[in-house]
Amino acid sequence: MIDIGAVADDFTGATDLAIALRQRGFRAVVSIEDAPLSAEALGDADAVVVALKTRTAPVASAVSQSIRAVDALEKLGARRYYVKYCSTFDSTPEGNIGPVLDAVLDTLGETRTVVVPSFPDNGRTVYRGHLFVGDELLENSPMRHHPLTPMTESRLRDVLAPQTERTIHEVAAPVVWAGPSALRSALNAAPDGYSVVDALTDADLETIATATSDWRVVSGGAGLALGMTGPRPGTLSEIEVVAGRRLIVCGSASAKTRAQIAHASATLPHRKLDIEAIAAEPDRVIDETLEWLRTLDDDAVPLVYSVGTLDDIRRGPEGNTVAAGIETVLSEIVLRAVRDRGVTQVIVAGGETSGAVVQHLGVQRLHIGPRIAAGVCWSAADSAHGALTIALKSGNFGSEDMFTTAWRALDDLTD
């Protein structure tokens, strides 16, 4: 029986959650959207995280994909369910966090869950119902300028209310600090619906996880998993590293990824893609980038990216971003580099880009390996074009020097 069956709204979020579960003693496997879920394929996994690409999908599509994943996890006999969204709670006024939570509760016959996006290791905390990014309210953080899901509210109740008709209740930090028993009593006394729970530290997350350990459905960022206790504490599985060339691709426009690009560009061979050319002549952009890759030494670590500054973001005549075009181009570059250039070790930055790349490569499962940074790890993947070692990075995660230092973890495994 699977102890935890999770549904994540993007691929980097799925690995983020799997890392946290792995740290807490679960054998976690990430299953890619629509990949067959069977006990044989999953081996001895205690936790299965289904990676979807639903954060910015139309509401109906996001709901149907999420419920399909829950149904598959039910057939595996999952004991508990975890709806995973980003620790910045980013969504549109229509969804998809509220509609997906509503649908999951209805499908499983449940009436309540907690809402816990806090991830203190990455600077995401909730206090008095308001989400902070570092010392800033969410609405004052760089997420205010996100090209797909700009966040202009910080109170989670106000973000969630337009997305659901269920009651939204807030649980303040002093109740959490009173301990698991007091918190459990407060949650049991709360009305059905959603309880937004304050959390400022990992200890708070542990209190929340303990208080809700008998709840069938929980929801949050990956941080909540850091409060859980798995059946195999202290056991961390390693992965087999596939020798070959290296590549970094970035589709994220986040401030953190832009800083990482700027840092890496000082020492790594790099190529910025022309966003307007991607919209007009994507095949030419792909061919020219692959030709550039062919000019580099085998031991080079090339960096290919689409956004260096916010000025690079363009909108079409109907206000649609070219994000889908960027994902398509970067995915094809990675596929051809793997297929034709011997690339086997890849870092992908950006949740939507990561999903597009993994799907284009035909990956069905990710086996979680060594941690690079909070929420980021190396994974082993069997693609349609051979075995890979791949890291999927949320746009806002990782240290500034991550693109140059992440490889040390692989080197340590092969020494």
N, C-alpha and C positions, 0 to 999 in steps of 0.2 A: 504493500500500500504506500502511496505517495503521501508524505506528511503535509507538504505545502504545494498547492497548485497555484501558480501566479500568472497573471495576465499583465503585460507591460505595453505601454502605448507607443514605445519606439524601441529600436534595437540597442542603443546605448543604455537606455533605462533598464532593459532586460539584463544586460551584463552587469550593470551597476548593482541591481538587486541580487544577482547570483553571486557576486563578489561578497556582499554583506552576509548572505546566507552561508557561503563557504567559510567565512571567518568565524561564524557562530556554530560550526560543527555539522552543517548539512552538506551532503554531496549534491551539488546543484548542477543541473544541465539546462542550457538555453536551447529551446526548440524553436526553429524559425517558422514563421507564419505558414500554415497549411502543410507543414511537414508531418508525415505520419507519426502519431503518438502511440507507441506500444511498449509494453513492459520489456520486451526483448531489446528494442532499440535504445531504451533508456538505462538499461543495466541496473546498477544498484543505487540509482539516484533516490535521494530522500525528498528533493525539491525539484520541481520542473517549472521553469519560467518560459512562457510562450511569448515570443517577441513579435509584436504586431507593428504596423506602421499606421497608427490611427490618430495620432495627436492632432493632426490638421486635416484629417479626412472628413468628408461630409458626415453629419451626425448619424444618418441611417446606416452608412457603411461601417463606421466605427462601432456602432452597437452590434450589428450583425456579426462582424468579425470577432468581437469580444465574446459574444454568447457562443459562437461556434467553438472558440477555445475553451470556454468553461465547460461546455458539453463534453469535449474530448477529455478534459481533466477529470470530469465526473466518472467517465467510463474507466479511467485508470484507478478510481477509488480514492481520489484526493480527500484528505481529512479536513483540511482548512483551505481557504482561498484568500488570495492577496491581490488586490487591484493596485497596480503600481503606476503612478504618474510622476511627472517631474517635480523635483523639490522646489522649483519656482512656480508650480501650480499653473503653468501657462496654458491658456486655452482661449477660445473666443467667447463672446457673450452667449452663444448658442450651445457651447460644449467644447470638448467632448467629455469632460470629467463627470459632470452631473448625469447626463443621459446614460453613460456607461455604468456608473454606480447604480443608478435606478434599475437598469436592465439586469445587472448581475444579481442584485438583491431579489428582484422578482423571480428570476430563473431558479434561484436556490431556495426560494420560499422564506427569505430572511427579511427583517424589517428595520435593521439598524446596522450601522458600522461607524468606526471612527475615521476621522480625516486628519492625517498626521504627515504633512510634507516635510517636516523638520529633518535636516541632515547637518548637524553642527560641524562635522568634519569639513564640510564644504561651505560653511558660513550661512546655512539656511536655518533659521530659528523662527518659532512662533511664540509671540507674547501678547497677551490680551487679545488673542484672536487675529493679530496682525502678523503677516509674514515679512521677515527681515532678510535681506541679503547682505551679510556682513553687518555693518552698522547702519545701513540704509533701509528704509522701508522699500518694499518691492517696487512701489510706484516711482520711487526716486532712483532706482538702480538702472543699470544698462538694459534690463528687460523692458523698460518703458519704450525702448526703440527697436524691439525685436521686429523683424520684417514680416513675420507671419502671425505672431501672437503677442502684440504689444500689451504689456500689463500696466494699467493705469490705476488700479485699485490694490490696496494692501490688506484690507480686512477680508479674510477668506470667506466669511459669511456673505459679504457683498459680491464677491466673485462668483460664488456657487449659487446664490439665490435665483438669478435669472435662468439657471440651467436645470432646475428641479422644482417640483411642487412639494417635496418632502420638507419636514421641519428641520431647521439647522440650529443646533444648540452649541454654546461655547463652554468649554471647561477651562477654568483659569489655572495658572501655574501653582498657586498655593494648594490647590486640591491635589495636583500631581505630586507636589513635594511632601504631602502628608502620607504618601506611600501607596502601595498597590491595593490594600484593602479599602482605604478611604476612596481611592479613585474608582475602584470597582463598584462601590456603593453609589457613588455619584453618577456613574454611567448607567447603572441599573435604574436609578431614579429619574434619569433624563427621558424625555419623550422619544418615541421611535423616530428614526430618521438619521441625521448625521450629527455627530459630536465632534466639533473642531477642538482638538486638545492642544493646549500650550506645551511646548517642549523646547528647552534651551540647551540641554546637555545630553550626552549619551546616557547618563543616569536617569534622566527623565524618560528617555525612550525605553529603557529597561523596565521602568515602572509601568509605562503604558502597555508594553508587550506582556508583562506579567498579569496585569489587570484584565487583559482581553484574551488571555491564553485559551479560554474556552469558547471564544466567539468563533463562529464559522466563517465570517468574512471580516477582514480588516482592509484598510486602504491607506496608502501613504507613499512617500518617496522611499528610497532604499534605506534611509536611516532607521526606520522602525524595525527592520530585520536585525539591526545591530543589538537590539534588546532581547532577541529571541535566543532560545537554547536548543540546539539541534542534537540528534542522537549520537553524533560522533565528535564531541569536543576535542580540539587539539589535533585533529587529523586533517591535513591539507594535501590533496593530490597534486602531483606535478603533471606537466604535459610534455609531449615529445616535440622538440623544436625542429622545424624543417629548414635545413640549410638552403640558402639561395640569396638572390638579390633582395634589396629593400626598397620600399616606396612609402611616401606619405602623401595623402590627398586630403584636402580640406574644402568642404562645402559650407562650413559654418560661417556666419557673419557676426558671431558673438565677440564681445570685447576681449574675453580671455583668449580665444583662438587667434584673434588678430595680433595680440601681444606675443603669442607663441610663434606665429609666423614671422613677426618682426625679429624675434630673437634668433630663430633658426636660420633666417635668410642671411645672417651675418657670416655663417660658416658652411651652410649646405647649398648645393646647386638647387636653384629654385626657378619656377616658371609660373607667372600669373596668367590665368586665362582671361581673355577678353570677353566680358559678359555680353556685349552687343554682338560679337562674332558668334558666341554660343547660340544666341537667338536666331541669327541669320544663316550661319554656315557651320552647324555643329560638326559635320563630318570633317571639314577642313581643320577645325580646332583639334579634333581627336588625332588626325593624321600628323599634324605638325608637332603635337606634343609627343607622340610616340617616336617620331623621327628625332626629336631632341633627346629623349631617353636613350636612344641608340648611340648617341655620341658620348655618353658618360661611361666612366670606368665601372667595372663590375662591382667594386666595393663602395661606390658612391651611394649616398642616401638622398635621392632627389625629393624635392618638395613641390607639389603641384597644388595651387590654390586658386580660388575664384574671387575672394573678397579680402582686400588689404585694408581698406577704410570704408566707412559707411557711405562715402561718395560713390563707391563701386556698385552699390545696389541700384538697380534700374527697375522701373515698372512699365508694363506694356500699356497700350491705349485703353484697356478696360480696367486698369489698376491691378492686374495680376502680376505677381513677381515672376522672375525667370528661374525660380528655385527648381522647378521640375526639370528644366533644361540643363541646369548645372548638374543635378543628380544623374541625369542620363549620360552626359558627357563624361563625368568622373567615373561612373560605373563602367563605361565602355573602355576607358583608359586603363582601369585596373584589370579588367578581364583580359584585355589583349596583352598587358604587361605580364600577367600571370601565365597566359597561354603561350606567348611567343618570346618573352624576354627572360624567363626563368625567375621571375619575382615570386617569392614564397613568404616574405615577411612584410606585413602591411599595417600601417596606422591610418585609420579613417577618422576624421574629425567632423562632427555634426551628426545629430540624431537621424534626420531625414536622409542625409547622404549615406550614413552607415547602413540604414535599411535598404536603400537602393543598391548599394555595392554588394551586400551579402546576398540579396535576392538574385541579382544579375549573375553572380558567381555560382548560383545553384547550391548554396550551403543550406543544410538542413538542421544541423546541430552545432553548438559551440560548447566545448569542454573547458571549464574555467581554469586558468593557470595563475601565474604569479601577478601580484598586484603591482601596478605602476604608480598610482596615486589614488587618493580617495575617489572611489567610483569608477576607476579605470584599471583594466587588467589585460594581460595577454590571454588569448584563447587558442585552442587547437580546433581547426575546422577542416572537414572533408568537403571540398568543393567539387563541382562537376569537372574541374580541370586539375585535380590533384589536391594533396594535403597542403594546408597553409597554417601559418602562425599569424594571427590577426588581433589587433587591438581596436576596439570601437570606442571613441571618445565623445562624450557629450560636449557640445560647444563650450560650455562654461566650466568644464572640469580640467584639472591638471595644473602643474606648475608651469611657469613661464618657459623653463628650459626643457619641457617634456619631450619635444621632438628630437632633441639631441641626447637625452639621458635615458629614455625609455628602453633602449636597446641593451642596457647593462643587465637587465633581468634575464634576457635571453642568453647573453654571453655567460652569465653565471651558471645557467642550466647546461650549457654545452662544454664548459671548462673541464 
